[in-house]
């Protein structure tokens, strides 16, 4: 069956396949770059975690040095749970406010 295909048609099919493969690779690279920039911006603008103030700096360093792999990890480890917490809290939920102690009367 393969011997019945003309060399011109075979070359055209092979060239088209390579062209589509390169196009798919370029589109994937652009999508991963956009994801990386999006997660870097999201990490920089996210509110600080209540437990550790250095979490943002650590994640920014991870994102910068690992590229798209760090962006995928950040998306599933940090962003999705944060969005789930916000969704369960409701649209008008306020962060917890520490209690304010009454003023101590001056001693005489």
Biopython code that builds the backbone (N, CA, C, O; Angstrom):
import numpy as np
from Bio.PDB.StructureBuilder import StructureBuilder

atoms = [
    (1, "UNK", "N", (0.828, -1.190, 0.000)),
    (1, "UNK", "CA", (0.000, 0.000, 0.000)),
    (1, "UNK", "C", (0.874, 1.257, 0.000)),
    (1, "UNK", "O", (0.568, 2.227, -0.694)),
    (2, "UNK", "N", (1.949, 1.240, 0.769)),
    (2, "UNK", "CA", (2.825, 2.396, 0.845)),
    (2, "UNK", "C", (3.567, 2.619, -0.465)),
    (2, "UNK", "O", (3.926, 3.750, -0.791)),
    (3, "UNK", "N", (3.799, 1.541, -1.222)),
    (3, "UNK", "CA", (4.509, 1.693, -2.486)),
    (3, "UNK", "C", (3.652, 2.346, -3.558)),
    (3, "UNK", "O", (4.177, 2.775, -4.585)),
    (4, "UNK", "N", (2.343, 2.429, -3.341)),
    (4, "UNK", "CA", (1.450, 3.032, -4.320)),
    (4, "UNK", "C", (1.367, 4.549, -4.167)),
    (4, "UNK", "O", (0.814, 5.216, -5.041)),
    (5, "UNK", "N", (1.890, 5.102, -3.103)),
    (5, "UNK", "CA", (1.844, 6.551, -2.865)),
    (5, "UNK", "C", (2.995, 7.195, -3.627)),
    (5, "UNK", "O", (4.127, 6.711, -3.594)),
    (6, "UNK", "N", (2.695, 8.274, -4.301)),
    (6, "UNK", "CA", (3.743, 8.962, -5.052)),
    (6, "UNK", "C", (4.701, 9.656, -4.080)),
    (6, "UNK", "O", (4.302, 10.042, -2.981)),
    (7, "UNK", "N", (5.945, 9.810, -4.479)),
    (7, "UNK", "CA", (6.920, 10.476, -3.593)),
    (7, "UNK", "C", (6.520, 11.910, -3.259)),
    (7, "UNK", "O", (6.811, 12.390, -2.163)),
    (8, "UNK", "N", (5.860, 12.598, -4.183)),
    (8, "UNK", "CA", (5.447, 13.974, -3.912)),
    (8, "UNK", "C", (4.383, 14.020, -2.814)),
    (8, "UNK", "O", (4.431, 14.878, -1.932)),
    (9, "UNK", "N", (3.422, 13.093, -2.873)),
    (9, "UNK", "CA", (2.368, 13.052, -1.860)),
    (9, "UNK", "C", (2.937, 12.651, -0.509)),
    (9, "UNK", "O", (2.539, 13.187, 0.525)),
    (10, "UNK", "N", (3.875, 11.702, -0.522)),
    (10, "UNK", "CA", (4.498, 11.279, 0.738)),
    (10, "UNK", "C", (5.267, 12.438, 1.366)),
    (10, "UNK", "O", (5.175, 12.669, 2.572)),
    (11, "UNK", "N", (6.024, 13.165, 0.545)),
    (11, "UNK", "CA", (6.780, 14.310, 1.045)),
    (11, "UNK", "C", (5.871, 15.409, 1.555)),
    (11, "UNK", "O", (6.172, 16.055, 2.559)),
    (12, "UNK", "N", (4.756, 15.625, 0.865)),
    (12, "UNK", "CA", (3.801, 16.635, 1.310)),
    (12, "UNK", "C", (3.168, 16.241, 2.642)),
    (12, "UNK", "O", (3.021, 17.082, 3.529)),
    (13, "UNK", "N", (2.799, 14.988, 2.785)),
    (13, "UNK", "CA", (2.218, 14.512, 4.044)),
    (13, "UNK", "C", (3.201, 14.586, 5.185)),
    (13, "UNK", "O", (2.856, 14.990, 6.295)),
    (14, "UNK", "N", (4.449, 14.189, 4.901)),
    (14, "UNK", "CA", (5.481, 14.249, 5.938)),
    (14, "UNK", "C", (5.760, 15.696, 6.336)),
    (14, "UNK", "O", (5.907, 16.000, 7.520)),
    (15, "UNK", "N", (5.834, 16.582, 5.356)),
    (15, "UNK", "CA", (6.077, 17.993, 5.650)),
    (15, "UNK", "C", (4.937, 18.609, 6.438)),
    (15, "UNK", "O", (5.164, 19.398, 7.356)),
    (16, "UNK", "N", (3.704, 18.249, 6.081)),
    (16, "UNK", "CA", (2.547, 18.760, 6.806)),
    (16, "UNK", "C", (2.529, 18.244, 8.245)),
    (16, "UNK", "O", (2.191, 18.984, 9.168)),
    (17, "UNK", "N", (2.888, 16.987, 8.432)),
    (17, "UNK", "CA", (2.946, 16.416, 9.782)),
    (17, "UNK", "C", (3.984, 17.108, 10.649)),
    (17, "UNK", "O", (3.724, 17.415, 11.812)),
    (18, "UNK", "N", (5.160, 17.353, 10.082)),
    (18, "UNK", "CA", (6.219, 18.041, 10.831)),
    (18, "UNK", "C", (5.789, 19.473, 11.149)),
    (18, "UNK", "O", (6.024, 19.965, 12.252)),
    (19, "UNK", "N", (5.160, 20.135, 10.182)),
    (19, "UNK", "CA", (4.682, 21.500, 10.391)),
    (19, "UNK", "C", (3.653, 21.543, 11.519)),
    (19, "UNK", "O", (3.710, 22.431, 12.370)),
    (20, "UNK", "N", (2.717, 20.600, 11.537)),
    (20, "UNK", "CA", (1.712, 20.562, 12.601)),
    (20, "UNK", "C", (2.338, 20.245, 13.955)),
    (20, "UNK", "O", (1.924, 20.795, 14.976)),
    (21, "UNK", "N", (3.326, 19.370, 13.967)),
    (21, "UNK", "CA", (4.009, 19.028, 15.219)),
    (21, "UNK", "C", (4.755, 20.235, 15.784)),
    (21, "UNK", "O", (4.716, 20.490, 16.988)),
    (22, "UNK", "N", (5.427, 20.966, 14.917)),
    (22, "UNK", "CA", (6.136, 22.173, 15.370)),
    (22, "UNK", "C", (5.139, 23.222, 15.852)),
    (22, "UNK", "O", (5.381, 23.891, 16.856)),
    (23, "UNK", "N", (4.018, 23.371, 15.141)),
    (23, "UNK", "CA", (2.991, 24.315, 15.565)),
    (23, "UNK", "C", (2.413, 23.954, 16.917)),
    (23, "UNK", "O", (2.177, 24.830, 17.749)),
    (24, "UNK", "N", (2.181, 22.659, 17.142)),
    (24, "UNK", "CA", (1.669, 22.206, 18.442)),
    (24, "UNK", "C", (2.686, 22.477, 19.548)),
    (24, "UNK", "O", (2.312, 22.874, 20.652)),
    (25, "UNK", "N", (3.956, 22.266, 19.262)),
    (25, "UNK", "CA", (4.997, 22.527, 20.261)),
    (25, "UNK", "C", (5.079, 24.015, 20.592)),
    (25, "UNK", "O", (5.259, 24.379, 21.754)),
    (26, "UNK", "N", (4.951, 24.871, 19.593)),
    (26, "UNK", "CA", (4.996, 26.312, 19.833)),
    (26, "UNK", "C", (3.782, 26.764, 20.638)),
    (26, "UNK", "O", (3.916, 27.567, 21.563)),
    (27, "UNK", "N", (2.600, 26.257, 20.295)),
    (27, "UNK", "CA", (1.387, 26.617, 21.053)),
    (27, "UNK", "C", (1.475, 26.154, 22.503)),
    (27, "UNK", "O", (1.066, 26.876, 23.413)),
    (28, "UNK", "N", (2.006, 24.959, 22.719)),
    (28, "UNK", "CA", (2.178, 24.450, 24.082)),
    (28, "UNK", "C", (3.167, 25.304, 24.865)),
    (28, "UNK", "O", (2.937, 25.605, 26.036)),
    (29, "UNK", "N", (4.265, 25.695, 24.224)),
    (29, "UNK", "CA", (5.260, 26.534, 24.895)),
    (29, "UNK", "C", (4.675, 27.887, 25.274)),
    (29, "UNK", "O", (4.944, 28.395, 26.363)),
    (30, "UNK", "N", (3.874, 28.478, 24.385)),
    (30, "UNK", "CA", (3.253, 29.768, 24.683)),
    (30, "UNK", "C", (2.252, 29.626, 25.832)),
    (30, "UNK", "O", (2.197, 30.483, 26.713)),
    (31, "UNK", "N", (1.461, 28.548, 25.825)),
    (31, "UNK", "CA", (0.483, 28.331, 26.898)),
    (31, "UNK", "C", (1.173, 28.137, 28.245)),
    (31, "UNK", "O", (0.708, 28.661, 29.258)),
    (32, "UNK", "N", (2.270, 27.394, 28.269)),
    (32, "UNK", "CA", (2.993, 27.187, 29.529)),
    (32, "UNK", "C", (3.646, 28.474, 30.009)),
    (32, "UNK", "O", (3.714, 28.718, 31.213)),
    (33, "UNK", "N", (4.125, 29.299, 29.090)),
    (33, "UNK", "CA", (4.705, 30.587, 29.469)),
    (33, "UNK", "C", (3.637, 31.500, 30.080)),
    (33, "UNK", "O", (3.885, 32.163, 31.088)),
    (34, "UNK", "N", (2.448, 31.532, 29.463)),
    (34, "UNK", "CA", (1.354, 32.345, 29.988)),
    (34, "UNK", "C", (0.941, 31.844, 31.374)),
    (34, "UNK", "O", (0.685, 32.648, 32.270)),
    (35, "UNK", "N", (0.875, 30.512, 31.557)),
    (35, "UNK", "CA", (0.559, 29.947, 32.871)),
    (35, "UNK", "C", (1.601, 30.360, 33.900)),
    (35, "UNK", "O", (1.255, 30.695, 35.033)),
    (36, "UNK", "N", (2.870, 30.340, 33.517)),
    (36, "UNK", "CA", (3.955, 30.708, 34.424)),
    (36, "UNK", "C", (3.830, 32.169, 34.852)),
    (36, "UNK", "O", (3.959, 32.475, 36.037)),
    (37, "UNK", "N", (3.582, 33.075, 33.903)),
    (37, "UNK", "CA", (3.430, 34.494, 34.233)),
    (37, "UNK", "C", (2.196, 34.709, 35.101)),
    (37, "UNK", "O", (2.239, 35.482, 36.058)),
    (38, "UNK", "N", (1.092, 34.027, 34.773)),
    (38, "UNK", "CA", (-0.152, 34.159, 35.531)),
    (38, "UNK", "C", (0.046, 33.724, 36.978)),
    (38, "UNK", "O", (-0.411, 34.411, 37.891)),
    (39, "UNK", "N", (0.727, 32.581, 37.211)),
    (39, "UNK", "CA", (0.938, 32.096, 38.571)),
    (39, "UNK", "C", (1.929, 32.985, 39.317)),
    (39, "UNK", "O", (1.806, 33.156, 40.529)),
    (40, "UNK", "N", (2.892, 33.544, 38.625)),
    (40, "UNK", "CA", (3.836, 34.466, 39.269)),
    (40, "UNK", "C", (3.111, 35.724, 39.744)),
    (40, "UNK", "O", (3.359, 36.195, 40.855)),
    (41, "UNK", "N", (2.227, 36.268, 38.926)),
    (41, "UNK", "CA", (1.447, 37.439, 39.323)),
    (41, "UNK", "C", (0.486, 37.083, 40.451)),
    (41, "UNK", "O", (0.329, 37.850, 41.401)),
    (42, "UNK", "N", (-0.161, 35.914, 40.349)),
    (42, "UNK", "CA", (-1.095, 35.492, 41.391)),
    (42, "UNK", "C", (-0.373, 35.324, 42.731)),
    (42, "UNK", "O", (-0.899, 35.707, 43.775)),
    (43, "UNK", "N", (0.815, 34.760, 42.697)),
    (43, "UNK", "CA", (1.580, 34.568, 43.931)),
    (43, "UNK", "C", (1.992, 35.905, 44.531)),
    (43, "UNK", "O", (1.960, 36.075, 45.750)),
    (44, "UNK", "N", (2.377, 36.851, 43.688)),
    (44, "UNK", "CA", (2.811, 38.160, 44.189)),
    (44, "UNK", "C", (1.649, 38.956, 44.781)),
    (44, "UNK", "O", (1.855, 39.760, 45.690)),
    (45, "UNK", "N", (0.433, 38.743, 44.278)),
    (45, "UNK", "CA", (-0.718, 39.510, 44.748)),
    (45, "UNK", "C", (-1.543, 38.790, 45.800)),
    (45, "UNK", "O", (-2.459, 39.387, 46.366)),
    (46, "UNK", "N", (-1.252, 37.543, 46.076)),
    (46, "UNK", "CA", (-2.048, 36.767, 47.028)),
    (46, "UNK", "C", (-1.830, 37.304, 48.445)),
    (46, "UNK", "O", (-0.750, 37.799, 48.765)),
    (47, "UNK", "N", (-2.855, 37.205, 49.285)),
    (47, "UNK", "CA", (-2.661, 37.628, 50.674)),
    (47, "UNK", "C", (-1.694, 36.690, 51.386)),
    (47, "UNK", "O", (-1.572, 35.515, 51.041)),
    (48, "UNK", "N", (-1.015, 37.235, 52.379)),
    (48, "UNK", "CA", (-0.045, 36.422, 53.122)),
    (48, "UNK", "C", (-0.745, 35.290, 53.847)),
    (48, "UNK", "O", (-1.874, 35.428, 54.317)),
    (49, "UNK", "N", (-0.053, 34.177, 53.925)),
    (49, "UNK", "CA", (-0.576, 33.046, 54.696)),
    (49, "UNK", "C", (-0.474, 33.397, 56.174)),
    (49, "UNK", "O", (0.501, 34.020, 56.594)),
    (50, "UNK", "N", (-1.470, 33.006, 56.968)),
    (50, "UNK", "CA", (-1.433, 33.387, 58.385)),
    (50, "UNK", "C", (-0.300, 32.724, 59.153)),
    (50, "UNK", "O", (0.161, 33.284, 60.147)),
    (51, "UNK", "N", (0.163, 31.560, 58.734)),
    (51, "UNK", "CA", (1.174, 30.846, 59.503)),
    (51, "UNK", "C", (2.586, 31.322, 59.265)),
    (51, "UNK", "O", (3.357, 31.465, 60.213)),
    (52, "UNK", "N", (2.944, 31.573, 58.010)),
    (52, "UNK", "CA", (4.331, 31.878, 57.682)),
    (52, "UNK", "C", (4.383, 33.067, 56.727)),
    (52, "UNK", "O", (3.871, 32.977, 55.611)),
    (53, "UNK", "N", (4.984, 34.168, 57.139)),
    (53, "UNK", "CA", (5.046, 35.331, 56.251)),
    (53, "UNK", "C", (6.019, 35.152, 55.086)),
    (53, "UNK", "O", (5.954, 35.907, 54.116)),
    (54, "UNK", "N", (6.913, 34.174, 55.160)),
    (54, "UNK", "CA", (7.893, 33.958, 54.099)),
    (54, "UNK", "C", (7.390, 33.036, 52.997)),
    (54, "UNK", "O", (8.131, 32.756, 52.054)),
    (55, "UNK", "N", (6.160, 32.558, 53.089)),
    (55, "UNK", "CA", (5.628, 31.630, 52.110)),
    (55, "UNK", "C", (5.609, 32.250, 50.717)),
    (55, "UNK", "O", (5.949, 31.587, 49.736)),
    (56, "UNK", "N", (5.221, 33.498, 50.628)),
    (56, "UNK", "CA", (5.159, 34.169, 49.325)),
    (56, "UNK", "C", (6.541, 34.241, 48.684)),
    (56, "UNK", "O", (6.682, 33.964, 47.493)),
    (57, "UNK", "N", (7.549, 34.603, 49.446)),
    (57, "UNK", "CA", (8.904, 34.710, 48.914)),
    (57, "UNK", "C", (9.407, 33.343, 48.452)),
    (57, "UNK", "O", (10.036, 33.228, 47.400)),
    (58, "UNK", "N", (9.128, 32.322, 49.235)),
    (58, "UNK", "CA", (9.562, 30.971, 48.874)),
    (58, "UNK", "C", (8.901, 30.532, 47.575)),
    (58, "UNK", "O", (9.572, 29.987, 46.699)),
    (59, "UNK", "N", (7.582, 30.763, 47.433)),
    (59, "UNK", "CA", (6.890, 30.353, 46.218)),
    (59, "UNK", "C", (7.341, 31.163, 45.012)),
    (59, "UNK", "O", (7.420, 30.624, 43.908)),
    (60, "UNK", "N", (7.637, 32.436, 45.194)),
    (60, "UNK", "CA", (8.145, 33.228, 44.070)),
    (60, "UNK", "C", (9.494, 32.687, 43.609)),
    (60, "UNK", "O", (9.746, 32.593, 42.408)),
    (61, "UNK", "N", (10.358, 32.333, 44.551)),
    (61, "UNK", "CA", (11.643, 31.742, 44.179)),
    (61, "UNK", "C", (11.453, 30.400, 43.469)),
    (61, "UNK", "O", (12.139, 30.111, 42.489)),
    (62, "UNK", "N", (10.529, 29.589, 43.960)),
    (62, "UNK", "CA", (10.246, 28.308, 43.301)),
    (62, "UNK", "C", (9.749, 28.554, 41.878)),
    (62, "UNK", "O", (10.174, 27.876, 40.943)),
    (63, "UNK", "N", (8.849, 29.523, 41.715)),
    (63, "UNK", "CA", (8.308, 29.814, 40.387)),
    (63, "UNK", "C", (9.394, 30.333, 39.444)),
    (63, "UNK", "O", (9.437, 29.948, 38.275)),
    (64, "UNK", "N", (10.255, 31.190, 39.940)),
    (64, "UNK", "CA", (11.294, 31.757, 39.082)),
    (64, "UNK", "C", (12.289, 30.690, 38.639)),
    (64, "UNK", "O", (12.684, 30.660, 37.473)),
    (65, "UNK", "N", (12.697, 29.817, 39.553)),
    (65, "UNK", "CA", (13.747, 28.861, 39.226)),
    (65, "UNK", "C", (13.254, 27.568, 38.582)),
    (65, "UNK", "O", (14.050, 26.851, 37.976)),
    (66, "UNK", "N", (11.963, 27.251, 38.694)),
    (66, "UNK", "CA", (11.488, 26.005, 38.091)),
    (66, "UNK", "C", (10.609, 26.227, 36.876)),
    (66, "UNK", "O", (10.259, 25.266, 36.191)),
    (67, "UNK", "N", (10.242, 27.475, 36.591)),
    (67, "UNK", "CA", (9.489, 27.764, 35.373)),
    (67, "UNK", "C", (8.086, 27.181, 35.384)),
    (67, "UNK", "O", (7.369, 27.272, 36.381)),
    (68, "UNK", "N", (7.699, 26.575, 34.253)),
    (68, "UNK", "CA", (6.327, 26.090, 34.110)),
    (68, "UNK", "C", (6.014, 24.951, 35.065)),
    (68, "UNK", "O", (4.861, 24.795, 35.464)),
    (69, "UNK", "N", (7.004, 24.148, 35.444)),
    (69, "UNK", "CA", (6.754, 23.056, 36.387)),
    (69, "UNK", "C", (6.363, 23.619, 37.760)),
    (69, "UNK", "O", (5.445, 23.105, 38.399)),
    (70, "UNK", "N", (7.045, 24.657, 38.210)),
    (70, "UNK", "CA", (6.681, 25.314, 39.451)),
    (70, "UNK", "C", (5.320, 25.964, 39.368)),
    (70, "UNK", "O", (4.591, 26.007, 40.359)),
    (71, "UNK", "N", (4.962, 26.481, 38.180)),
    (71, "UNK", "CA", (3.640, 27.093, 38.002)),
    (71, "UNK", "C", (2.535, 26.059, 38.141)),
    (71, "UNK", "O", (1.498, 26.330, 38.746)),
    (72, "UNK", "N", (2.754, 24.876, 37.584)),
    (72, "UNK", "CA", (1.758, 23.808, 37.707)),
    (72, "UNK", "C", (1.641, 23.366, 39.168)),
    (72, "UNK", "O", (0.536, 23.156, 39.668)),
    (73, "UNK", "N", (2.773, 23.226, 39.845)),
    (73, "UNK", "CA", (2.751, 22.853, 41.259)),
    (73, "UNK", "C", (2.044, 23.918, 42.096)),
    (73, "UNK", "O", (1.224, 23.588, 42.952)),
    (74, "UNK", "N", (2.354, 25.189, 41.857)),
    (74, "UNK", "CA", (1.709, 26.282, 42.598)),
    (74, "UNK", "C", (0.205, 26.264, 42.375)),
    (74, "UNK", "O", (-0.566, 26.467, 43.312)),
    (75, "UNK", "N", (-0.215, 26.022, 41.133)),
    (75, "UNK", "CA", (-1.639, 26.027, 40.815)),
    (75, "UNK", "C", (-2.389, 24.985, 41.637)),
    (75, "UNK", "O", (-3.457, 25.274, 42.177)),
    (76, "UNK", "N", (-1.840, 23.778, 41.736)),
    (76, "UNK", "CA", (-2.550, 22.711, 42.428)),
    (76, "UNK", "C", (-2.316, 22.700, 43.940)),
    (76, "UNK", "O", (-3.194, 22.272, 44.688)),
    (77, "UNK", "N", (-1.159, 23.158, 44.401)),
    (77, "UNK", "CA", (-0.849, 23.099, 45.833)),
    (77, "UNK", "C", (-1.370, 24.332, 46.578)),
    (77, "UNK", "O", (-1.840, 24.211, 47.709)),
    (78, "UNK", "N", (-1.294, 25.507, 45.964)),
    (78, "UNK", "CA", (-1.629, 26.744, 46.678)),
    (78, "UNK", "C", (-2.919, 27.374, 46.158)),
    (78, "UNK", "O", (-3.821, 27.664, 46.944)),
    (79, "UNK", "N", (-3.018, 27.587, 44.857)),
    (79, "UNK", "CA", (-4.124, 28.380, 44.318)),
    (79, "UNK", "C", (-5.474, 27.680, 44.432)),
    (79, "UNK", "O", (-6.446, 28.303, 44.856)),
    (80, "UNK", "N", (-5.560, 26.415, 44.069)),
    (80, "UNK", "CA", (-6.836, 25.706, 44.131)),
    (80, "UNK", "C", (-7.382, 25.615, 45.557)),
    (80, "UNK", "O", (-8.561, 25.905, 45.760)),
    (81, "UNK", "N", (-6.575, 25.224, 46.561)),
    (81, "UNK", "CA", (-7.114, 25.228, 47.930)),
    (81, "UNK", "C", (-7.522, 26.619, 48.410)),
    (81, "UNK", "O", (-8.508, 26.748, 49.135)),
    (82, "UNK", "N", (-6.784, 27.663, 48.021)),
    (82, "UNK", "CA", (-7.151, 29.018, 48.422)),
    (82, "UNK", "C", (-8.493, 29.416, 47.810)),
    (82, "UNK", "O", (-9.332, 30.012, 48.486)),
    (83, "UNK", "N", (-8.696, 29.092, 46.547)),
    (83, "UNK", "CA", (-9.974, 29.405, 45.904)),
    (83, "UNK", "C", (-11.112, 28.602, 46.517)),
    (83, "UNK", "O", (-12.232, 29.100, 46.630)),
    (84, "UNK", "N", (-10.834, 27.358, 46.916)),
    (84, "UNK", "CA", (-11.870, 26.540, 47.561)),
    (84, "UNK", "C", (-12.248, 27.131, 48.917)),
    (84, "UNK", "O", (-13.425, 27.149, 49.276)),
    (85, "UNK", "N", (-11.265, 27.615, 49.672)),
    (85, "UNK", "CA", (-11.563, 28.254, 50.960)),
    (85, "UNK", "C", (-12.385, 29.513, 50.772)),
    (85, "UNK", "O", (-13.310, 29.772, 51.541)),
    (86, "UNK", "N", (-12.059, 30.297, 49.757)),
    (86, "UNK", "CA", (-12.822, 31.518, 49.493)),
    (86, "UNK", "C", (-14.239, 31.200, 49.037)),
    (86, "UNK", "O", (-15.174, 31.929, 49.367)),
    (87, "UNK", "N", (-14.404, 30.125, 48.288)),
    (87, "UNK", "CA", (-15.741, 29.759, 47.807)),
    (87, "UNK", "C", (-16.631, 29.299, 48.956)),
    (87, "UNK", "O", (-17.828, 29.583, 48.954)),
    (88, "UNK", "N", (-16.074, 28.597, 49.933)),
    (88, "UNK", "CA", (-16.883, 28.138, 51.060)),
    (88, "UNK", "C", (-17.165, 29.266, 52.050)),
    (88, "UNK", "O", (-18.158, 29.220, 52.776)),
    (89, "UNK", "N", (-16.302, 30.271, 52.083)),
    (89, "UNK", "CA", (-16.486, 31.373, 53.023)),
    (89, "UNK", "C", (-17.570, 32.331, 52.549)),
    (89, "UNK", "O", (-18.169, 33.030, 53.366)),
    (90, "UNK", "N", (-17.829, 32.378, 51.265)),
    (90, "UNK", "CA", (-18.849, 33.279, 50.741)),
    (90, "UNK", "C", (-18.224, 34.535, 50.164)),
    (90, "UNK", "O", (-17.065, 34.839, 50.445)),
    (91, "UNK", "N", (-18.986, 35.267, 49.358)),
    (91, "UNK", "CA", (-18.411, 36.426, 48.675)),
    (91, "UNK", "C", (-18.134, 37.613, 49.599)),
    (91, "UNK", "O", (-17.283, 38.446, 49.289)),
    (92, "UNK", "N", (-18.843, 37.702, 50.733)),
    (92, "UNK", "CA", (-18.680, 38.853, 51.610)),
    (92, "UNK", "C", (-17.992, 38.494, 52.921)),
    (92, "UNK", "O", (-18.107, 39.224, 53.905)),
    (93, "UNK", "N", (-17.284, 37.381, 52.937)),
    (93, "UNK", "CA", (-16.617, 36.953, 54.167)),
    (93, "UNK", "C", (-15.420, 37.857, 54.449)),
    (93, "UNK", "O", (-14.636, 38.174, 53.554)),
    (94, "UNK", "N", (-15.301, 38.252, 55.670)),
    (94, "UNK", "CA", (-14.183, 39.089, 56.089)),
    (94, "UNK", "C", (-13.149, 38.223, 56.785)),
    (94, "UNK", "O", (-13.498, 37.206, 57.384)),
    (95, "UNK", "N", (-11.900, 38.603, 56.715)),
    (95, "UNK", "CA", (-10.888, 37.837, 57.443)),
    (95, "UNK", "C", (-11.134, 37.951, 58.942)),
    (95, "UNK", "O", (-11.699, 38.943, 59.401)),
    (96, "UNK", "N", (-10.717, 36.951, 59.706)),
    (96, "UNK", "CA", (-10.936, 37.018, 61.156)),
    (96, "UNK", "C", (-10.199, 38.212, 61.761)),
    (96, "UNK", "O", (-9.046, 38.493, 61.435)),
    (97, "UNK", "N", (-10.907, 38.899, 62.649)),
    (97, "UNK", "CA", (-10.350, 40.081, 63.303)),
    (97, "UNK", "C", (-9.922, 39.681, 64.710)),
    (97, "UNK", "O", (-10.708, 39.079, 65.442)),
    (98, "UNK", "N", (-8.701, 40.001, 65.101)),
    (98, "UNK", "CA", (-8.296, 39.665, 66.465)),
    (98, "UNK", "C", (-9.109, 40.463, 67.474)),
    (98, "UNK", "O", (-9.481, 41.606, 67.208)),
    (99, "UNK", "N", (-9.384, 39.873, 68.617)),
    (99, "UNK", "CA", (-10.195, 40.589, 69.616)),
    (99, "UNK", "C", (-9.461, 41.816, 70.140)),
    (99, "UNK", "O", (-8.238, 41.821, 70.279)),
    (100, "UNK", "N", (-10.233, 42.848, 70.425)),
    (100, "UNK", "CA", (-9.679, 44.084, 70.966)),
    (100, "UNK", "C", (-9.973, 44.088, 72.467)),
    (100, "UNK", "O", (-11.125, 43.992, 72.891)),
    (101, "UNK", "N", (-8.931, 44.199, 73.237)),
    (101, "UNK", "CA", (-9.093, 44.226, 74.693)),
    (101, "UNK", "C", (-9.495, 45.624, 75.140)),
    (101, "UNK", "O", (-9.042, 46.616, 74.568)),
    (102, "UNK", "N", (-10.349, 45.704, 76.167)),
    (102, "UNK", "CA", (-10.726, 47.034, 76.661)),
    (102, "UNK", "C", (-9.509, 47.715, 77.293)),
    (102, "UNK", "O", (-8.583, 47.049, 77.756)),
    (103, "UNK", "N", (-9.526, 49.023, 77.303)),
    (103, "UNK", "CA", (-8.390, 49.737, 77.903)),
    (103, "UNK", "C", (-8.301, 49.477, 79.401)),
    (103, "UNK", "O", (-9.309, 49.339, 80.095)),
    (104, "UNK", "N", (-7.101, 49.416, 79.859)),
    (104, "UNK", "CA", (-6.867, 49.189, 81.283)),
    (104, "UNK", "C", (-6.999, 50.518, 82.007)),
    (104, "UNK", "O", (-6.362, 51.500, 81.624)),
    (105, "UNK", "N", (-7.828, 50.559, 83.060)),
    (105, "UNK", "CA", (-7.963, 51.832, 83.782)),
    (105, "UNK", "C", (-6.631, 52.197, 84.459)),
    (105, "UNK", "O", (-5.904, 51.327, 84.937)),
    (106, "UNK", "N", (-6.339, 53.471, 84.488)),
    (106, "UNK", "CA", (-5.075, 53.878, 85.131)),
    (106, "UNK", "C", (-5.116, 53.613, 86.628)),
    (106, "UNK", "O", (-6.114, 53.856, 87.306)),
    (107, "UNK", "N", (-4.031, 53.124, 87.095)),
    (107, "UNK", "CA", (-3.957, 52.871, 88.544)),
    (107, "UNK", "C", (-3.520, 54.141, 89.270)),
    (107, "UNK", "O", (-2.711, 54.920, 88.768)),
    (108, "UNK", "N", (-4.062, 54.319, 90.428)),
    (108, "UNK", "CA", (-3.758, 55.542, 91.200)),
    (108, "UNK", "C", (-2.810, 55.268, 92.328)),
    (108, "UNK", "O", (-2.454, 56.183, 93.070)),
]
sb = StructureBuilder()
sb.init_structure("model")
sb.init_model(0)
sb.init_chain("A")
sb.init_seg("    ")
for serial, (resi, resn, name, xyz) in enumerate(atoms, 1):
    if name == "N":
        sb.init_residue(resn, " ", resi, " ")
    sb.init_atom(name, np.array(xyz, "f"), 0.0, 1.0, " ", f" {name:<3s}", serial, name[0])
structure = sb.get_structure()
